[in-house]
Amino acid sequence: MKFDKKTFLADVERVLNSDYACDMKSAGRRELYNAVSKAVMEEAYADWSREKKSNRRRCGYFSAEFLMGRAIYSNLLNLGILEEVGDALKSVGEDLNQFEEVEDAALGNGGLGRLAACYLESAASKDIALDGYGIRYRYGLFRQTFENGFQHEEGDDWLKWGDPWSVRVDRDAVLVRFADQTVRAVPYDMPIFGYKNGVVNTLRLWQSEPVQAFDFASFNEMRGEVKANENFNATKITDVLYPNDNTMVGKILRLRQQYFMVSASLQDIVKKFKAAGKDLKALPEKWCFQLNDTHPVIAIPELLRILQTEGLSFEEAFDVCHKCFNFTNHTIMAEALEKWDALALSDLLPDVYEQIVACQQRLSSEGVDPNYFYIVRDNVVHMANLAIYVSAHVNGVAEIHTNILKTQTFKNWYERYPEKFVNITNGITPRRWMLLNNPKMARLIDSKIGTVWHTRLPELKKIKPFIGEMLPEFVRIKQENKQKLAAYIAEHEGVELSPDFIFDVQVKRLHEYKRQMLNALSVLWYYFGIKDGDITDFPPTAFIFGAKAAPGYYMAKAVIKFINEIARLVNSDAEVADKMKVVFVQNYNVSYAEKIVCAADISEQISLAGMEASGTSNMKFMLGGTVTLGTLDGANVEICEEAGSENNYIFGATVEEVAAIKQFYCPREIIEQNPRLKRALMTLVDGTFQDDSGMLQKLFESMTSGYEPDRYLVLYDFADYVRVKTQLLYDFGSDEFNKKCLVNMASVGKFSADRSVTDYAKLIWNL
Ligand SMILES: *Cc1c(COP(=O)(O)O)cnc(C)c1O
């Protein structure tokens, strides 16, 4: 975007005058933020409008989550005016950094929602016509604080600072009908700016509102009376994001959200397609849809329904759906694969349920074995099976994950439809995760190989010949990033970290399978070793955690309490003050992640092999020049292929081993063989920690007793974990170690979301 300081400041001044009745001098932060954003939006309008009017074939990315983070800096960066706007503001005595107070748009839980955000940015940067469709939650993922070590949740008022990066589009509002309720869906469009290429795609988020104020007369003609409470309840549908990550909660409100979002999106798309005078059988010539996990899969029967009301036969509609829909699976965990009670679904959406039954009948008529191939069985609707049956393509998100889908989770489906299954390994956008959050590192790389890598990440391999000469600067920049993070943590968490310590980081959602417990137990294991004098010369290390637990996930909350207690014990012990510190940062989100990933020395990716579909924080750390301490799980496997196992720290049981281990697994034996591990584990119940809640006791029991003690093999992998982790800690700081960091950075090319979306465009969307 062309930038003229005078024009820009005049634009800002004008918005301040007209929208806030103030000027540059009297404007508060909030007013200034809105005015700066709106001035930029105005400038970008022409490009956006051109893309919106363009007639090219598009893909709709349907997702219940978009974890966008903070918009302003990444938008300015992509428009190529980040520094210019900063300078312009400086010239009038204002600091661009003041907008760090703006809340993140946290309309997602974790990896899945962040992936959607990275894909939108990458698609725009690669000029791929991809638009996001989702829900404009009034409250995003809860804000987390700790009180006495326990997680507390507060509502996330992300609109507190206004929403200048969205435009409400009333003229595109549609009605969404449930058996007991009809609501109005109003879209808010957010521009998605490609990186310095003039492309602007759209994220369209739907908000539910009462019908009343809108077209009441025609609504009455069609449907009769507005039902009691209908309007009162309408806004509830998009009130709040479900805070569950990788678990299915069978709540009707959730189903309402899912249907609301896909029905509104498909009505909108079909309406515009028809207005262009096209035959709906040709819809696939203009549109395809990517279903991000099972949450939007109800789009399939909804499009079947819509097409038949438009006069297509079921078979014709099925053919269109088959050509349009594609499905991404994100997890093999049974508790996350969505299933709906058939009666509840048919009560809420009778016409949609009818289409699901028709799909089941079509499947049955093919003479398949009903034990292996079913959509509705025993009054349960299996959304993943519906998606696989109808979609043209089904993809997993890393090689190992796709292989597990093919050989285990969806084995029968794969054998029947091998051509449907593809792998698209996840990726991250190097703009937000390097250019924006680590600009000095980016400049260092630019000085060696130019800037092509900004949009072609594999080019980073060209730094390999320069690794030797880059080392001192690399170390200095990383050190500076650590200093900044330490200052931020001191201010926000009240814990002082020395940037001279090793920063050992595990940040991701709190989940048993991700095994924060393994890390936590190792911290205690080192602590006791130091206290007893068994461990000498321990390399000073800061153990940094960040994670939100789903509010209803008891065991995850217990792990948070445990780690916070460990932090209190360790940080208050003067004897180890020069050896270790522990901090669990509050409210881990995208903006926190940006500060953390560029300051990490160790990337902990320690899930039980087979459980983490891909992971993406592993890629963010790799891009920042951080070695992985991890299992052979998800994309870690491919990280090792790209950067070499010798440049990372791999431990633990492999996928192939896990099943066999579980057959005869006895955690008690392991505990008895490792007295210091036993001591660490016993702190849960021996009074070391204050806990009236009984949580730590329950956590202990989950590790040691019950039907499946230590389900995720924490204790099994413990010895190998500390062996490799200790090796890493002692390797740290040498030239050889620093080279490993840079080799990782140089080898990260494959994990650009630019590559991922290009793969989707080629292998699936045919864009
Ligand atoms: C990248 C990211 C994630 C995903 O992390 P994983 O370790 O891959 O699970 C989750 N939350 C936030 C805020 C992120 O930025």
PDBQT file of the ligand as one rigid body, heavy atoms in Angstrom, charges set to zero:
ROOT
HETATM    1  C1  LIG A 801       0.228 -22.086  18.173  1.00  0.00    +0.000 C 
HETATM    2  C2  LIG A 801      -0.705 -21.947  19.306  1.00  0.00    +0.000 A 
HETATM    3  C3  LIG A 801      -1.315 -23.073  19.859  1.00  0.00    +0.000 A 
HETATM    4  C4  LIG A 801      -1.030 -24.488  19.383  1.00  0.00    +0.000 C 
HETATM    5  O1  LIG A 801       0.016 -25.013  20.169  1.00  0.00    +0.000 OA
HETATM    6  P1  LIG A 801       0.382 -26.565  20.138  1.00  0.00    +0.000 P 
HETATM    7  O2  LIG A 801       1.575 -26.662  21.019  1.00  0.00    +0.000 OA
HETATM    8  O3  LIG A 801       0.686 -26.920  18.722  1.00  0.00    +0.000 OA
HETATM    9  O4  LIG A 801      -0.788 -27.294  20.680  1.00  0.00    +0.000 OA
HETATM   10  C5  LIG A 801      -2.177 -22.911  20.920  1.00  0.00    +0.000 A 
HETATM   11  N1  LIG A 801      -2.427 -21.690  21.426  1.00  0.00    +0.000 NA
HETATM   12  C6  LIG A 801      -1.852 -20.583  20.937  1.00  0.00    +0.000 A 
HETATM   13  C7  LIG A 801      -2.156 -19.271  21.549  1.00  0.00    +0.000 C 
HETATM   14  C8  LIG A 801      -0.975 -20.664  19.854  1.00  0.00    +0.000 A 
HETATM   15  O5  LIG A 801      -0.421 -19.563  19.362  1.00  0.00    +0.000 OA
ENDROOT
TORSDOF 0
